[in-house]
Amino acid sequence: MRNLFDPNASSISGLPSLPDMPTLPPAPTLPSLPPLIPKVDMSLPYLPPPPKIPSLSPKIQATINTLKMISKLYCMMKGSIGLVDESTVKA
C-alpha cells in the first residue's frame, strides 16, 4: 500500500496566524566583576629559632628517672594493676 499523505496538499485554515517575534534591543554592557577572592599578602614575619634548653645535670636526671619509676609503681598499686574490684563497678 502506498502512503497517501501529502503535506503540501493539506491546509489548515482554522488556526490563527501568529505575529512575528519582536526584535529585542542589544544587551547592555556591564562592568567587569571584582575578583571573589581578595589578594592578601601571605608572607610571614621572620621568627628566630627557639632558644636551646640547657641539659640537666646527671644527678638531677637520675633523680627524675627514679621519681618516674616510683610514680609508675604507685599508680599500678593504687589502680590494682588495671584490675577493678566488682564492688566498685556501678551497675
N, CA, C and O atoms as a MOPAC input file, in Angstrom:
PM7 MOZYME 1SCF
protein

 N      0.81400 1    -1.17200 1     0.00000 1
 C      0.00000 1     0.00000 1     0.00000 1
 C      0.86900 1     1.25200 1     0.00000 1
 O      1.92500 1     1.29600 1     0.63100 1
 N      0.41900 1     2.22600 1    -0.69300 1
 C      1.15400 1     3.47400 1    -0.78100 1
 C      0.76400 1     4.41400 1     0.32900 1
 O     -0.34400 1     4.36100 1     0.86300 1
 N      1.71900 1     5.29400 1     0.67100 1
 C      1.44000 1     6.32400 1     1.65100 1
 C      0.67000 1     7.43300 1     0.95100 1
 O      1.16000 1     8.01000 1    -0.01900 1
 N     -0.51400 1     7.73200 1     1.42800 1
 C     -1.37900 1     8.68600 1     0.76700 1
 C     -1.24200 1    10.09900 1     1.33600 1
 O     -1.90200 1    11.01600 1     0.84800 1
 N     -0.41600 1    10.29400 1     2.34000 1
 C     -0.27900 1    11.61000 1     2.96700 1
 C      0.59700 1    12.50600 1     2.11900 1
 O      1.70600 1    12.12300 1     1.74600 1
 N      0.11400 1    13.68400 1     1.81400 1
 C      0.86800 1    14.68000 1     1.06300 1
 C      0.85200 1    15.96900 1     1.87900 1
 O     -0.20200 1    16.59500 1     1.99100 1
 N      1.99800 1    16.39600 1     2.46300 1
 C      1.98500 1    17.56400 1     3.34100 1
 C      1.70000 1    18.86600 1     2.59300 1
 O      1.20100 1    19.81000 1     3.20500 1
 N      1.98900 1    18.95100 1     1.32400 1
 C      1.73100 1    20.18500 1     0.58600 1
 C      0.25600 1    20.35700 1     0.24200 1
 O     -0.21200 1    21.48100 1     0.06200 1
 N     -0.45700 1    19.28000 1     0.15300 1
 C     -1.83800 1    19.34100 1    -0.27600 1
 C     -2.77100 1    19.76700 1     0.84900 1
 O     -3.84700 1    20.30100 1     0.57900 1
 N     -2.38800 1    19.54600 1     2.09700 1
 C     -3.30300 1    19.86500 1     3.19800 1
 C     -3.07500 1    21.28900 1     3.67500 1
 O     -1.93900 1    21.75800 1     3.74400 1
 N     -4.13900 1    21.95700 1     3.99700 1
 C     -4.04900 1    23.30000 1     4.55900 1
 C     -4.99300 1    23.36000 1     5.74100 1
 O     -6.11400 1    22.85300 1     5.69400 1
 N     -4.51900 1    23.98800 1     6.79700 1
 C     -5.34100 1    24.11200 1     7.98500 1
 C     -5.74900 1    25.57900 1     8.06600 1
 O     -4.92400 1    26.45100 1     8.33800 1
 N     -6.99100 1    25.83100 1     7.83300 1
 C     -7.43900 1    27.21300 1     7.78700 1
 C     -8.00400 1    27.68400 1     9.12100 1
 O     -8.26000 1    28.87800 1     9.27900 1
 N     -8.20500 1    26.80300 1    10.07100 1
 C     -8.82500 1    27.17500 1    11.33700 1
 C     -7.86100 1    27.77400 1    12.35100 1
 O     -8.30700 1    28.32000 1    13.36000 1
 N     -6.54600 1    27.68900 1    12.11600 1
 C     -5.58000 1    28.20500 1    13.08600 1
 C     -5.34200 1    29.68700 1    12.86900 1
 O     -5.23500 1    30.13000 1    11.72600 1
 N     -5.25600 1    30.47000 1    13.94800 1
 C     -4.96700 1    31.89900 1    13.77000 1
 C     -3.51100 1    32.09900 1    13.39000 1
 O     -2.65800 1    31.27100 1    13.70700 1
 N     -3.23900 1    33.17500 1    12.72400 1
 C     -1.85800 1    33.45200 1    12.34800 1
 C     -1.16100 1    34.11300 1    13.53300 1
 O     -1.72300 1    35.00700 1    14.16600 1
 N      0.03900 1    33.68400 1    13.83000 1
 C      0.80500 1    34.20700 1    14.95400 1
 C      1.64100 1    35.38600 1    14.50100 1
 O      2.15100 1    35.38300 1    13.38100 1
 N      1.79700 1    36.42000 1    15.36700 1
 C      2.63300 1    37.56300 1    14.97600 1
 C      4.11100 1    37.17800 1    14.98700 1
 O      4.52600 1    36.20700 1    15.62000 1
 N      4.86600 1    37.96100 1    14.27700 1
 C      6.31100 1    37.70800 1    14.23700 1
 C      6.94100 1    38.04500 1    15.58500 1
 O      6.40600 1    38.83900 1    16.36000 1
 N      8.06900 1    37.43300 1    15.84000 1
 C      8.79300 1    37.66400 1    17.09000 1
 C      9.35600 1    39.08000 1    17.08400 1
 O      9.99500 1    39.47900 1    16.11100 1
 N      9.13200 1    39.85600 1    18.15800 1
 C      9.65800 1    41.22400 1    18.16300 1
 C     11.18300 1    41.20400 1    18.29400 1
 O     11.75700 1    40.28000 1    18.87100 1
 N     11.81400 1    42.21900 1    17.76000 1
 C     13.27100 1    42.30600 1    17.88200 1
 C     13.60700 1    42.97300 1    19.20700 1
 O     12.99900 1    43.97400 1    19.58700 1
 N     14.57600 1    42.40600 1    19.89900 1
 C     14.97500 1    42.91300 1    21.20800 1
 C     16.14200 1    43.87600 1    21.04900 1
 O     16.95100 1    43.73200 1    20.13300 1
 N     16.22800 1    44.86400 1    21.94700 1
 C     17.38100 1    45.76900 1    21.87000 1
 C     18.64600 1    45.01400 1    22.28400 1
 O     18.55300 1    43.98900 1    22.95800 1
 N     19.81400 1    45.49800 1    21.89500 1
 C     21.05200 1    44.79000 1    22.25500 1
 C     21.25800 1    44.82300 1    23.76800 1
 O     20.81900 1    45.75000 1    24.44900 1
 N     21.92300 1    43.81400 1    24.27000 1
 C     22.16900 1    43.70300 1    25.71500 1
 C     23.09800 1    44.82600 1    26.16200 1
 O     24.03200 1    45.17600 1    25.44100 1
 N     22.85300 1    45.39200 1    27.33800 1
 C     23.73200 1    46.47000 1    27.80600 1
 C     25.10000 1    45.91500 1    28.20300 1
 O     25.23000 1    44.75000 1    28.58000 1
 N     26.09500 1    46.75700 1    28.11100 1
 C     27.43600 1    46.33500 1    28.52900 1
 C     27.56600 1    46.55800 1    30.03100 1
 O     27.28100 1    47.64500 1    30.53500 1
 N     27.99100 1    45.53400 1    30.72600 1
 C     28.12300 1    45.58000 1    32.17800 1
 C     29.58000 1    45.73700 1    32.55900 1
 O     30.46600 1    45.26400 1    31.84700 1
 N     29.84000 1    46.40600 1    33.69100 1
 C     31.23800 1    46.49100 1    34.13700 1
 C     31.72000 1    45.12400 1    34.60800 1
 O     30.92300 1    44.26600 1    34.99000 1
 N     33.01000 1    44.94000 1    34.57600 1
 C     33.54800 1    43.64700 1    34.99500 1
 C     33.40500 1    43.48600 1    36.50400 1
 O     33.46500 1    44.46300 1    37.25100 1
 N     33.22000 1    42.27100 1    36.93400 1
 C     33.04400 1    41.97800 1    38.35000 1
 C     34.39400 1    41.95800 1    39.06700 1
 O     35.40600 1    41.58400 1    38.47400 1
 N     34.41100 1    42.36000 1    40.34000 1
 C     35.67400 1    42.27400 1    41.08600 1
 C     35.98400 1    40.81200 1    41.39400 1
 O     35.07800 1    39.97800 1    41.37900 1
 N     37.23400 1    40.48900 1    41.66900 1
 C     37.56700 1    39.09300 1    41.97800 1
 C     36.89400 1    38.66200 1    43.27900 1
 O     36.73800 1    39.45700 1    44.20600 1
 N     36.50200 1    37.40000 1    43.33100 1
 C     35.81300 1    36.89000 1    44.51200 1
 C     36.76300 1    36.69000 1    45.69100 1
 O     36.36700 1    36.87800 1    46.84100 1
 N     37.98400 1    36.31900 1    45.42300 1
 C     38.96400 1    36.08800 1    46.48600 1
 C     39.89800 1    37.29100 1    46.52200 1
 O     40.60000 1    37.56100 1    45.54700 1
 N     39.91300 1    38.01500 1    47.63600 1
 C     40.79500 1    39.18700 1    47.69200 1
 C     42.25800 1    38.76300 1    47.73600 1
 O     42.59200 1    37.68500 1    48.22900 1
 N     43.10500 1    39.61100 1    47.22300 1
 C     44.53500 1    39.32200 1    47.23000 1
 C     45.10100 1    39.78400 1    48.57300 1
 O     45.00400 1    40.95700 1    48.93200 1
 N     45.68900 1    38.85100 1    49.30000 1
 C     46.22500 1    39.12700 1    50.62500 1
 C     47.70300 1    38.76500 1    50.61400 1
 O     48.09900 1    37.74300 1    50.05400 1
 N     48.50400 1    39.60100 1    51.22900 1
 C     49.93200 1    39.31200 1    51.33300 1
 C     50.11600 1    38.21800 1    52.38400 1
 O     49.85200 1    38.44300 1    53.56500 1
 N     50.56200 1    37.05200 1    51.96700 1
 C     50.66900 1    35.90300 1    52.86200 1
 C     52.08900 1    35.70300 1    53.39800 1
 O     52.39600 1    34.63200 1    53.92200 1
 N     52.93300 1    36.67900 1    53.28100 1
 C     54.29400 1    36.49700 1    53.77800 1
 C     54.29800 1    36.64200 1    55.29800 1
 O     53.70500 1    37.56900 1    55.84800 1
 N     54.96700 1    35.72600 1    55.95200 1
 C     55.03600 1    35.72500 1    57.40300 1
 C     56.30300 1    36.43800 1    57.86400 1
 O     57.30600 1    36.45600 1    57.15100 1
 N     56.25300 1    37.02000 1    59.05000 1
 C     57.46200 1    37.67800 1    59.55000 1
 C     58.51800 1    36.63400 1    59.91700 1
 O     58.20700 1    35.46800 1    60.16000 1
 N     59.74000 1    37.07200 1    59.95100 1
 C     60.82600 1    36.16200 1    60.30200 1
 C     60.78200 1    35.89600 1    61.80300 1
 O     60.76400 1    36.82800 1    62.60700 1
 N     60.76400 1    34.63000 1    62.16700 1
 C     60.79000 1    34.25500 1    63.57700 1
 C     62.12100 1    33.56700 1    63.85200 1
 O     62.47400 1    32.61600 1    63.15400 1
 N     62.85700 1    34.02100 1    64.84100 1
 C     64.12300 1    33.35300 1    65.15200 1
 C     63.85700 1    31.97600 1    65.76300 1
 O     62.77300 1    31.73100 1    66.29200 1
 N     64.82900 1    31.09200 1    65.69200 1
 C     64.62300 1    29.76500 1    66.27500 1
 C     64.47800 1    29.87300 1    67.79600 1
 O     64.97400 1    30.82700 1    68.39600 1
 N     63.80900 1    28.91200 1    68.41800 1
 C     63.63800 1    28.96800 1    69.86300 1
 C     64.98100 1    28.78300 1    70.57100 1
 O     65.90200 1    28.18100 1    70.02000 1
 N     65.08300 1    29.29800 1    71.78000 1
 C     66.34700 1    29.15100 1    72.49700 1
 C     66.57600 1    27.69100 1    72.90200 1
 O     65.62300 1    26.93900 1    73.10400 1
 N     67.80900 1    27.31300 1    73.01500 1
 C     68.16200 1    25.95100 1    73.42600 1
 C     68.00200 1    25.82900 1    74.93600 1
 O     68.41000 1    26.70800 1    75.69400 1
 N     67.40800 1    24.73700 1    75.34800 1
 C     67.27200 1    24.46700 1    76.77900 1
 C     68.52700 1    23.71700 1    77.21700 1
 O     68.88600 1    22.70500 1    76.61600 1
 N     69.18600 1    24.20000 1    78.24800 1
 C     70.40800 1    23.51400 1    78.67000 1
 C     70.08000 1    22.13800 1    79.24300 1
 O     69.02000 1    21.93700 1    79.83600 1
 N     70.98800 1    21.21100 1    79.06100 1
 C     70.76400 1    19.86200 1    79.57700 1
 C     70.90300 1    19.87300 1    81.09900 1
 O     71.64800 1    20.66500 1    81.67700 1
 N     70.16400 1    18.97200 1    81.71600 1
 C     70.20300 1    18.88100 1    83.17400 1
 C     71.44400 1    18.12200 1    83.61500 1
 O     72.02300 1    17.32900 1    82.87200 1
 N     71.81400 1    18.39000 1    84.81500 1
 C     72.99100 1    17.68100 1    85.32900 1
 C     72.62900 1    16.21000 1    85.52700 1
 O     71.45500 1    15.89200 1    85.71300 1
 N     73.60500 1    15.31100 1    85.49100 1
 C     73.32300 1    13.87400 1    85.62600 1
 C     72.65600 1    13.53500 1    86.95400 1
 O     71.86300 1    12.59500 1    87.01000 1
 N     72.95100 1    14.27000 1    88.02500 1
 C     72.33700 1    13.96300 1    89.32200 1
 C     70.83000 1    14.26700 1    89.28400 1
 O     70.01700 1    13.49000 1    89.78300 1
 N     70.47800 1    15.40100 1    88.68900 1
 C     69.05700 1    15.75500 1    88.60200 1
 C     68.32900 1    14.78900 1    87.67800 1
 O     67.19300 1    14.40300 1    87.95600 1
 N     68.97300 1    14.39300 1    86.57900 1
 C     68.36900 1    13.44800 1    85.63800 1
 C     68.11700 1    12.10300 1    86.30500 1
 O     67.06900 1    11.49800 1    86.07600 1
 N     69.04700 1    11.61800 1    87.12300 1
 C     68.87200 1    10.34100 1    87.83100 1
 C     67.72200 1    10.44500 1    88.82300 1
 O     66.94100 1     9.50500 1    88.96900 1
 N     67.61000 1    11.59300 1    89.51100 1
 C     66.51600 1    11.77400 1    90.46500 1
 C     65.16800 1    11.77100 1    89.74400 1
 O     64.20800 1    11.17400 1    90.23000 1
 N     65.09300 1    12.42200 1    88.61100 1
 C     63.83700 1    12.46500 1    87.84400 1
 C     63.45400 1    11.06800 1    87.36800 1
 O     62.28300 1    10.69400 1    87.44500 1
 N     64.40700 1    10.29800 1    86.88300 1
 C     64.12300 1     8.93000 1    86.42600 1
 C     63.63600 1     8.06700 1    87.57300 1
 O     62.71900 1     7.26500 1    87.39200 1
 N     64.23600 1     8.21400 1    88.76400 1
 C     63.82000 1     7.43300 1    89.93200 1
 C     62.40400 1     7.81200 1    90.33100 1
 O     61.59400 1     6.93800 1    90.64100 1
 N     62.09500 1     9.10100 1    90.32800 1
 C     60.74300 1     9.53800 1    90.67900 1
 C     59.71100 1     9.06000 1    89.65300 1
 O     58.58000 1     8.74700 1    90.02300 1
 N     60.08000 1     9.00000 1    88.38700 1
 C     59.17200 1     8.46100 1    87.37000 1
 C     58.84500 1     6.99900 1    87.64800 1
 O     57.69100 1     6.58000 1    87.55300 1
 N     59.87300 1     6.23100 1    87.99400 1
 C     59.66000 1     4.80400 1    88.26000 1
 C     58.78600 1     4.62900 1    89.50200 1
 O     57.87900 1     3.79700 1    89.50700 1
 N     59.05300 1     5.40700 1    90.55200 1
 C     58.26300 1     5.29500 1    91.78500 1
 C     56.81200 1     5.68700 1    91.52900 1
 O     55.89700 1     5.04100 1    92.04000 1
 N     56.59300 1     6.74400 1    90.73800 1
 C     55.21700 1     7.17100 1    90.45700 1
 C     54.47100 1     6.12900 1    89.62300 1
 O     53.27000 1     5.94000 1    89.82100 1
 N     55.14600 1     5.45300 1    88.70000 1
 C     54.50000 1     4.38700 1    87.92100 1
 C     54.12000 1     3.22400 1    88.82100 1
 O     53.02800 1     2.66900 1    88.69100 1
 N     55.02000 1     2.84600 1    89.74100 1
 C     54.70800 1     1.76300 1    90.67500 1
 C     53.52700 1     2.14800 1    91.57200 1
 O     52.65000 1     1.32300 1    91.82600 1
 N     53.50000 1     3.37500 1    92.04500 1
 C     52.41200 1     3.84000 1    92.90200 1
 C     51.07200 1     3.76300 1    92.15900 1
 O     50.06600 1     3.32700 1    92.71900 1
 N     51.07500 1     4.18700 1    90.90200 1
 C     49.83500 1     4.14700 1    90.12300 1
 C     49.37300 1     2.71600 1    89.89600 1
 O     48.17400 1     2.43800 1    89.92300 1
 N     50.32300 1     1.80200 1    89.67100 1
 C     49.94100 1     0.39400 1    89.47000 1
 C     49.36700 1    -0.18700 1    90.74700 1
 O     48.38500 1    -0.92700 1    90.69800 1
 N     49.96000 1     0.13200 1    91.89300 1
 C     49.44900 1    -0.41000 1    93.15800 1
 C     48.09200 1     0.20500 1    93.49700 1
 O     47.18000 1    -0.50500 1    93.92000 1
 N     47.95800 1     1.48100 1    93.31800 1
 C     46.69800 1     2.14900 1    93.64400 1
 C     45.59400 1     1.69300 1    92.69800 1
 O     44.45100 1     1.52700 1    93.12400 1
 N     45.90500 1     1.49300 1    91.45800 1
 C     44.90400 1     1.07400 1    90.47300 1
 C     44.75700 1    -0.42500 1    90.38900 1
 O     44.08500 1    -0.91100 1    89.47900 1
 N     45.35000 1    -1.18200 1    91.29200 1
 C     45.29100 1    -2.65500 1    91.31000 1
 C     45.75700 1    -3.23300 1    89.98500 1
 O     45.18100 1    -4.20900 1    89.50300 1
 N     46.75900 1    -2.66700 1    89.40400 1
 C     47.37900 1    -3.13000 1    88.16500 1
 C     46.33200 1    -3.27800 1    87.06000 1
 O     46.35100 1    -4.23900 1    86.29200 1
 N     45.44200 1    -2.33100 1    87.00000 1
 C     44.45000 1    -2.32200 1    85.93500 1
 C     43.23800 1    -3.13600 1    86.19800 1
 O     42.27600 1    -3.04700 1    85.43500 1
 N     43.21900 1    -3.95700 1    87.27200 1
 C     42.04200 1    -4.76400 1    87.56800 1
 C     41.09900 1    -3.94500 1    88.43000 1
 O     41.54400 1    -3.12600 1    89.23400 1
 N     39.79400 1    -4.16100 1    88.26700 1
 C     38.78600 1    -3.41200 1    89.00400 1
 C     37.97600 1    -4.39500 1    89.83300 1
 O     37.52700 1    -5.42700 1    89.33700 1
 N     37.79700 1    -4.05600 1    91.11000 1
 C     37.01200 1    -4.89700 1    92.00100 1
 C     35.53800 1    -4.79900 1    91.64100 1
 O     35.06700 1    -3.72800 1    91.25800 1
 N     34.80000 1    -5.90400 1    91.75800 1
 C     33.38900 1    -5.90800 1    91.37200 1
 C     32.57300 1    -4.97200 1    92.21200 1
 O     31.59700 1    -4.40400 1    91.72200 1
 N     32.93800 1    -4.78700 1    93.47100 1
 C     32.14000 1    -3.93300 1    94.35400 1
 C     32.25200 1    -2.46500 1    93.97100 1
 O     31.39000 1    -1.67200 1    94.35000 1
 N     33.28500 1    -2.08000 1    93.23300 1
 C     33.44200 1    -0.67200 1    92.85900 1
 C     32.76300 1    -0.35600 1    91.52600 1
 O     32.66600 1     0.81500 1    91.15800 1
 N     32.29600 1    -1.36000 1    90.79900 1
 C     31.65200 1    -1.14400 1    89.50000 1
 C     30.20500 1    -0.77000 1    89.71900 1
 O     29.48600 1    -1.46600 1    90.43600 1
 N     29.76300 1     0.32800 1    89.10600 1
 C     28.37000 1     0.74300 1    89.22100 1
 C     27.57000 1     0.04500 1    88.13900 1
 O     28.00700 1    -0.07200 1    86.99400 1
 N     26.37500 1    -0.42300 1    88.53000 1
 C     25.51600 1    -1.14800 1    87.58000 1
 C     24.73600 1    -0.19400 1    86.73100 1
 O     23.96100 1    -0.62000 1    85.87500 1

